[in-house]
Amino acid sequence: GLSVQNVDKELRRAMLGNCWEYDMRSSVVAWKMGFARDLLLQANTHADVRVYFPATTLYLEDKADFMATVRYFTFTDNEALSPDFQLGLIKQALTAISFGARSSGCGWTDSSGGWKNPALVDILMNKVERQNFISDPTVKAFIAEQHELDEYIFSVAKRKLPELMNFEFLKTTSGRLSKSKVLSYLYQHAETNAMD
């Protein structure tokens, strides 16, 4: 039998012909994973990318399993939110992590005196569920792997693109180059190139 997804793919193929499809929802993780082999080579390790980055690999290769597992352990007894809504929150949280969101739940006062929460606090507002999410072994591994990729990409960008230092919008209020802003800037350019 044909599944709804297969019918959808067949309809798109019939309408669009032989073309490429980009899933921009997962693309930041895929883009960052594109740097993994170089990171391992620079570290003089010949480890397989899939072995060294197992959580990110699972996310990219079997996103449904990854998401279902994280949803199960995050929203253990919550029946008030639909499974689709829960998956939407997980997707938002993982995307935020991919762009460098803090996994801590501590807010701060910004330069104008207003209170700012980390992105994960605004996405997963229930403290227990947020802690379940952050404590999940798969999410912990994903966060660590994303952090390692972030550090590597940022170091390469600073070395190979010194002109980034000239862009004020990529700096923090103290004048330092912001890792998360640089990563977002680089990714947005890569995304634009893919769409073009």
C-alpha positions as CSV (number, residue, x, y, z in Angstrom):
1,G,0.0,0.0,0.0
2,L,1.0,3.6,-0.5
3,S,1.5,5.8,2.5
4,V,0.5,9.4,2.6
5,Q,4.2,10.4,2.5
6,N,4.8,8.2,-0.7
7,V,1.7,9.7,-2.4
8,D,2.9,13.2,-1.5
9,K,6.4,12.4,-3.0
10,E,4.8,11.0,-6.1
11,L,2.6,14.0,-6.6
12,R,5.5,16.4,-6.1
13,R,7.6,14.4,-8.6
14,A,4.8,14.4,-11.2
15,M,4.3,18.2,-10.7
16,L,7.9,19.3,-10.4
17,G,9.7,16.7,-12.5
18,N,13.3,15.7,-11.8
19,C,14.4,18.2,-9.3
20,W,16.2,18.6,-5.9
21,E,14.3,19.0,-2.6
22,Y,16.0,20.6,0.3
23,D,14.7,20.2,3.9
24,M,15.6,23.5,5.4
25,R,14.3,22.4,8.8
26,S,17.2,20.0,9.2
27,S,19.7,21.8,7.1
28,V,21.6,23.7,9.9
29,V,22.5,20.4,11.5
30,A,23.4,18.9,8.1
31,W,25.5,22.0,7.2
32,K,27.4,21.8,10.5
33,M,27.9,18.1,10.1
34,G,29.6,18.9,6.8
35,F,32.5,20.2,8.8
36,A,32.8,17.1,11.0
37,R,35.3,15.2,8.8
38,D,37.7,18.2,8.7
39,L,37.4,18.6,12.4
40,L,38.4,14.9,12.9
41,L,41.3,15.3,10.4
42,Q,42.6,18.4,12.2
43,A,42.4,16.5,15.5
44,N,44.5,13.8,13.9
45,T,41.9,11.1,14.5
46,H,40.7,8.8,11.9
47,A,37.4,8.1,13.6
48,D,34.3,7.6,11.5
49,V,32.1,10.7,11.6
50,R,29.1,8.5,12.4
51,V,30.9,6.9,15.4
52,Y,32.2,10.3,16.7
53,F,28.9,12.1,16.2
54,P,26.3,9.4,16.9
55,A,23.5,11.7,18.1
56,T,23.8,14.1,15.2
57,T,24.0,11.2,12.8
58,L,20.8,9.7,14.3
59,Y,19.1,13.0,14.0
60,L,20.0,13.3,10.3
61,E,19.5,9.7,9.3
62,D,16.5,8.7,11.4
63,K,14.9,11.9,12.6
64,A,11.6,10.3,13.3
65,D,13.2,7.8,15.8
66,F,15.3,10.6,17.3
67,M,12.3,12.9,17.8
68,A,10.0,10.1,19.1
69,T,12.6,9.0,21.7
70,V,13.3,12.6,22.9
71,R,9.5,13.4,23.0
72,Y,8.8,10.2,25.1
73,F,11.4,11.1,27.7
74,T,10.6,14.9,27.7
75,F,6.9,14.8,28.1
76,T,6.5,11.6,30.1
77,D,3.1,12.0,31.6
78,N,1.8,15.1,29.8
79,E,-1.4,14.3,28.0
80,A,-2.6,17.9,27.8
81,L,-0.4,18.7,24.8
82,S,-0.9,16.7,21.6
83,P,2.0,14.6,20.3
84,D,2.3,16.9,17.3
85,F,2.6,20.0,19.5
86,Q,5.2,18.2,21.7
87,L,7.2,17.3,18.6
88,G,7.0,21.0,17.4
89,L,8.4,22.1,20.7
90,I,11.2,19.6,20.5
91,K,12.0,20.7,16.9
92,Q,12.2,24.3,18.1
93,A,14.4,23.4,21.0
94,L,16.8,21.4,18.8
95,T,17.0,24.2,16.2
96,A,17.7,26.7,19.0
97,I,20.5,24.4,20.3
98,S,21.8,24.1,16.7
99,F,22.2,27.9,16.6
100,G,24.0,27.9,20.0
101,A,21.2,28.3,22.5
102,R,22.3,27.8,26.1
103,S,21.1,24.7,27.8
104,S,21.0,26.4,31.2
105,G,17.8,27.8,32.6
106,C,19.2,31.0,34.0
107,G,18.0,34.3,32.6
108,W,19.9,37.6,32.7
109,T,19.3,41.4,32.6
110,D,20.1,42.9,29.2
111,S,21.8,46.3,28.6
112,S,18.4,48.1,28.6
113,G,17.5,46.6,32.0
114,G,15.0,44.1,30.6
115,W,14.9,40.4,31.6
116,K,16.0,37.9,29.0
117,N,15.4,34.1,29.1
118,P,17.5,31.6,27.3
119,A,15.6,30.3,24.2
120,L,15.0,26.9,25.8
121,V,13.1,28.5,28.7
122,D,10.9,30.3,26.2
123,I,10.3,27.1,24.2
124,L,10.0,24.5,27.0
125,M,8.3,26.6,29.6
126,N,7.5,23.7,32.0
127,K,10.6,23.4,34.2
128,V,10.3,19.7,34.7
129,E,9.9,19.0,31.0
130,R,12.8,21.3,30.2
131,Q,15.0,19.4,32.7
132,N,13.8,16.1,31.2
133,F,14.8,17.3,27.8
134,I,18.2,18.6,28.8
135,S,18.9,15.4,30.9
136,D,18.0,13.0,28.1
137,P,21.2,11.2,27.1
138,T,20.5,11.6,23.4
139,V,19.9,15.4,23.8
140,K,23.0,15.6,26.0
141,A,25.1,14.0,23.3
142,F,23.5,16.1,20.6
143,I,24.3,19.3,22.6
144,A,27.9,18.2,23.1
145,E,28.4,17.3,19.5
146,Q,26.8,20.6,18.3
147,H,29.0,22.5,20.7
148,E,32.1,20.8,19.3
149,L,31.1,21.6,15.7
150,D,30.3,25.2,16.7
151,E,33.8,25.6,18.2
152,Y,35.4,24.2,15.2
153,I,33.4,26.2,12.6
154,F,33.9,29.4,14.6
155,S,37.7,28.8,14.8
156,V,37.9,28.2,11.0
157,A,35.8,31.3,10.3
158,K,38.0,33.5,12.5
159,R,41.1,32.2,10.8
160,K,39.9,32.2,7.2
161,L,37.4,35.1,7.2
162,P,39.1,37.9,9.3
163,E,36.9,40.4,7.6
164,L,34.1,39.2,9.9
165,M,35.7,41.4,12.6
166,N,34.6,44.4,10.6
167,F,30.9,43.7,11.0
168,E,29.5,45.3,14.1
169,F,26.3,43.3,13.8
170,L,28.4,40.1,14.5
171,K,29.7,41.5,17.8
172,T,28.5,41.4,21.3
173,T,27.8,44.6,23.3
174,S,31.4,44.3,24.7
175,G,32.8,44.3,21.2
176,R,33.8,40.6,20.9
177,L,32.9,38.5,17.9
178,S,29.8,36.5,18.8
179,K,30.1,32.8,18.0
180,S,26.3,32.3,17.7
181,K,26.0,35.4,15.4
182,V,28.8,34.3,13.2
183,L,27.4,30.8,12.9
184,S,24.0,32.2,12.0
185,Y,25.5,34.5,9.5
186,L,27.6,31.8,7.8
187,Y,24.6,29.4,7.8
188,Q,22.3,32.0,6.3
189,H,24.7,32.5,3.5
190,A,25.0,28.8,2.9
191,E,21.2,28.4,3.0
192,T,20.9,31.3,0.4
193,N,23.4,29.5,-1.8
194,A,21.5,26.3,-1.6
195,M,18.2,28.0,-2.5
196,D,19.8,29.9,-5.3
